[in-house]
Amino acid sequence: SALGRRLGRSTHGPNWENENEERIVKFGEYVYRLCYHSAVSIYGLKYFHDKSWWNKSQGGTRNLWDMHPNHPIEPGMAWYYLVQSSYNVDALISLMELSFKVELVNPLAYSSALIFLEKEHVVDESQRKQEVLKMMVKGGCDQTLLWTPLFQIKWSPTVRGDFREMMAHHIVTNCLIFLSSYYRFTRIGSMIFMVHDLSDVPIDMSKLANFVKWKTTTIVCFVTMVLMWIVTRLVIFPFVICGSVLTESYQFLVEKGKMDPALHEAYFAFFYFLLGSLVLLHITWFIILLRIGWTLVSKGETHDYSEHKNGEKQKSS
C-alpha cells in the first residue's frame, strides 16, 4: 500500500491519495499476489521442467496415472503443495476481509425504535421490524447483507465486481487441493497450479498498472494477460489436463490398474464437477476480458470490470 501511495502521488499529484483509498488498499493486495505468483512460478518452472508428466516424449500426461497410487512424493513436491494450500486458504480469507464489513448496532436504539413505531400505531410486528431496519441501516439496505439487533454485515467498498465468481473459484480450488492431496493426485494437482500461477502473473501486473492508471503499461500487460489466459486456461487446462482426467485416468487406473470401475465412477464424478466448474469460470472471466478489451478499443478507456462491475470513473492525471 505504501508503494501504491508513492506511485500515485508521483504520477497524479498529492490529491490522488485522498481520493483513491480503496484503490490503494487493493494495490497493496496485488503487490503481494504478484510477488507470490512470480516466486511460485519460477520455482515451479525450475522444479517441474524435467518431470515426465510435462514431457510428451517421456509419456506426458500418462505419467499422471501410471503406477498410481505408488507415486513417490518428493520433499520439493510436498513443500510446493503445502505452500500452495496455505496461499489458497489465505486468499479465501483475504477475499472475505476485502468484501465484507461488520458494524456494531446499538441494541438500545433498536428497542427505542420499536417502541416509537408501536406508539405510531404500527401494529403488525413484521412491518415494525421492516421499518426499524430502514431506520437503523446506514448507507442503504442494498449494501446490507445481514442485519441483527447487535451487528450488521455489509458489502465493503473494496468488494470485487466478480466476488461471486472469485468466491466459487476459491472454494472449488481448495476442494481440489484437499482431494488431490488425500488421494495422492499431486502430479495433476501440480499441473493445475502451474497453469494458474503462470497466467496470474500478467493479471497482477495489469491490475497494478490500472490501479495507478498507467494506460500504456496497462494495455501491454492486458494483451499479455489475454494471450496467456487463452494458452493456459482455455487450451492447456481443458484440453490437456481435463482431457487426461476424462480419458487416461480410466485407462490406467481401471483397465491397466487395480481400481474398481464403480469406485472410479464414484470418486471421479466429483472431480469432473470441480474441474468443469473451473472451466466455466475461466470462460466467464474471458468474457469479462473481452468486455474490457472492447471498452478499451471503442472508448479508449481502461475499465477493470472484474474489480468494478459497472466500470470505473475515469480521472485525468
N, C-alpha and C positions, 0 to 999 in steps of 0.2 A: 504493500500500500504506500509506503514512504517513497518507493521508486516511482510509482504512478503519480504521486503528488508532484515530485520534482519534474518529471517529464511533462506533465500537464501544464505546470506553471511556465516552464521554459518555452513551450510551444504556443500556448494560448493566453498567457498572461496570468497575473495573480488572482483575478476574479474567478477563473475557471475552477479552482479548487473548491470554493464555497458553493458553486452551482452544480457540482458533479460528485457529491459524496458517495452516492450509490455506485457510480461508475468506478470510483477509486477502490471501494470495497471489493468489487468484482475483479478489478485489475490485480489486486494482491492475491486473490484466489487463483487466477490463471497464471501468474508468475510461478506459484508453487506447482501447478499442474504441468507447466512447460518444463520446469526443472526435473520433475519426476518422470514424465513421459520420455524426455530426452535421455535421461540416465538409464532407465529400464530398457529403452530401445537399443541403446549402444551395448548394454550387457547382453541383451537377447541376441543381437546380431553376432556378437563375439562368441557366445556360448553355443548357439544352435546352428552356426553356419555349416558345420561339418556333420550334423546329425543326419542319420539315414532317412528319417521321415520327411526331411526337406530336400533330399537329393533323389531325383527321379531315376538316375542311373543305378542307385542302390535299392530301388524298390519303392521309393517315395512313400505315399500315404499307406501303403500296405503294412509298413512297419509300425503303424499306429495300433494295429490289431494282432499281427502275427506274434505268437508266444504269450499273448495276454492271458492271465494277469501276472506273468512272471517277468515283467519288465523291471530291470534294476532302476531304482530311483537314486541318482547320484546326489551328493550334497548340494551341487550347484542348482539342480532342479528343485530340490526341497526348499532351499532358500528363496529361489525365484518364486515359487508358489506361495510361501509364507509372506513375502513382501507384497506380492500382488493381491493376496487375500486381505492383508491389512489395509492396503490403499483403497480397495473397493468398499470395504466396510466404512472406512473414514469418509469416502466420497458420498456414501449414502447418508451418513450423519451430517456432513457438511451441507448437503443439498437441503436437508430439513432445517438446519440452522439458518440458511440463507432465504428459505421460503416462508417460514412461519415466525410469527411474533406473538408472545404470550404477555398479556396485560392483566394486572390485578383489577378486580371490581370491588367497589365499596359495598359490602352487604347491607350496611345501614341505609345507604342511598336507595338500594333496591327495595328494602322494606318500606321506606318513606314513599317511594313512587307507587307501590301497590296501594298503600293507604290513601294517597292522593286520588288515584283513579277510582277507588271504592267510594270516596266522597263525591266524586264527579258522576256517580251513579252508573259506572261501567260494571254491570252485574256479571256478565259472562266471564268466567275465570280465564279461559283460553284467550279471549280478546284482551283482557287486562294484561296478561303476560306478553302478548304481542306488542301492545302499546308501551309497556315498560321497556321491552327490548329496543324499540325505536328511540326511546328517551335516553337509554343508558349507553347504547353502542356509539362509539366515537368513530367518525370517518365514514359512516355509511354502512348499512347492513351487507352490501355487496362485498365488502372486504372482510367480513367476519365469517369464519368457518364454524366456530363453536362458541356459544355463549352460556355461561353459568352465573349464578349469583356471586361466585367467588373469583372467577377469572374468565377471560375470553381469549380465543386463539384467532389471529387474523393473518391475512396474507402480508408478507413483508414487502417493503418497497424494492428489495433486491431479488424478488422471486423471478425465476426464469420464465420466459414465454412458453417454453416447451417443458414445463415442470412435469406434466403427466407422463410424457414420453420418457423423460430422463429418469423419473422415479421407477417406471416399469423396467427400464433398461438396467438400473442398479439392482432391482430385485431379481430379475432374470439372471444377471451376471453372477450375483452372489450365490444363487441356487446352483448354477453350473459349476462354480468353483468348488463348492462343498461336495457336490455329487461326483465330479471328476476326480477329486482327491480321494474320496471314500472308496470309489470303485477302481482306483488306480488307472484312470484315463488321463494321466498327467501329460502324456505326449500330445494328444489332440488339444488338451487344455492350453498347453504352451503355444500351440499354433494360433489358437483363437486370441490369446493375449497379444501375440506379436502383431497380427494384422490390425488389431485395435490400437495398440500403442504407436505403431508407425504412422497411422493416419491421424492420431491425436496431436502429434507434434505441430503440423501446419495449422490444425484447428486452433490450438492455443496461440500460435503466433498471429494468426489473422484476427482473433478476438482481442489480443493485446494491442495490436495496431489500430483496430477500430475503436477501442476504448479511449485512446488518446487522439483519435481522429487524424491519423496519418494516412491519407487517402491512397497515395501511390503504393505504400508498403502494404496496406490492407488489400489492394487489388492483386498484387503479386502473390501474397500469401493465400488469398482466396482461390486464385486459379490453381496454385499448387495443391491446396486442400481438396478441391473438386477432383483433380486428376488422381490423387492418392486415394480418395474415397471410392472412386469408381474401381480402381485396380484392386484395392484391399477388401473393401466391404461389399462391393457389388459383383466382383468376379471371383477372387480367391476364396472368400468366406463361403458364399453359397455353392459355388460350382466345384471347388476343390475340397474344402473341409466338410461341408454338409453333404456333398456328393459322396465322400468316402464313408460318412456315417450311414447313409442310406443304402449303399451297395456293399462296400468292402467289409463293414462290421459283421454282417450276417455271414458272408463268405468265410471269414477267418475265425470268427468266434463260434459259429454253429456248424457249418459244413466241414471245416478243417479243424475246428477246436472241439471243446467238450461242453459247451454251453447248451442247455436245453432250449429248443426253439420257443417254447412257451415263456421261459424266463427272458429271452431276448426281446420278445414282443412286449412283455410287461414292462421291463426296465426301460427299453428304448423309446416307448411311446411318450414318456415324459421328456426324454432328451429331444425327441423330434419337436415336441411342443415348444420347449425353451429355445432351441435353435431357430425354429420357424418364427418365433416371436422376435428374435434379434434381426432376422432378415427383413421382416415387416417394418421394424423400427428404422433400420438402415434406409429402406425405401422412403419412409415418411420423412426422414431428415434430408434425404437427397431432394425431395420435392421442395422442402424449405430452402435448400441451397439454390435450386433453380429459381425460386421466387426472389431470393437475394440477388442473384445474377441478373435477372430480368429488370429489377428495380435499378440496379447499377447501370445497365445498358440504356434503358429507356429514360431514366430521370437523372442519371449521373450522381445518384445519392447512395451512400453506404448505410444500409439498414441491416442490423442483425436480428432477424425475425425469431431466432432461437432464444434470444435474450428478451426481446420486446415484441410481443405478438402483433401489435399494430404499428410497428416501426418506431423510429426514434425522431426526436426533434433535431433538426439539422441546424447546428450552431456554427456561425462563422468563427474563424480563428481569432 
